[in-house]
Every structure is written in C-alpha cells, then in structure tokens.
C-alpha cells in the first residue's frame, strides 16, 4: 500500500465557515456577559442583571456569528466593468 499525497489546500478549498466557531461565539458571549451580570448583581445587590447579561451576551454572540460568516465569496459579487470608456461626443 502506498501513501497518497493530497494536494495542498487552496483558499477556494477551505469551508466557508466552521460551525464550532459560531458555537464558540455564542457560548463565549453568554459566559462573559453572564459573569459580568452576575458580578454587577453582587455589587449592586440586585438579582436581574445576570439574566440581562446572558441575553445580551447571546445577542452579541449571534451578531458576531452573523458578521463573521455573512461575508460573500470573492468573485461572486456584482460585476463592475473596469474597462475605460471614451466620453460621448455630441
């Protein structure tokens, strides 16, 4: 049995987005802002800021996921004509 060498991956071969990155954005947003809300609750003596922190963190995580993975694939956007045009003569 011989080893098959795979060609090096070109930028076109890479996946458009890793689902674990999306999961990480949402979970880390919930964790960070949940902890900040919990700390603010302890400091201010309230009990609702942890819930607001968790919801805010989830929203920010979803936004970051959308902003990161909603980029168009190069070369598929609107085509612009880059050829020089002569001015019209009247």
Secondary structure by P-SEA (a helix, b strand, c coil): cbbbbbccccccccccccaaaaaaaaaaaaaaaaaaaaaaaaaaccccaaaaaaaaaaaaaaaaaaaacccccccccccccccccccccc
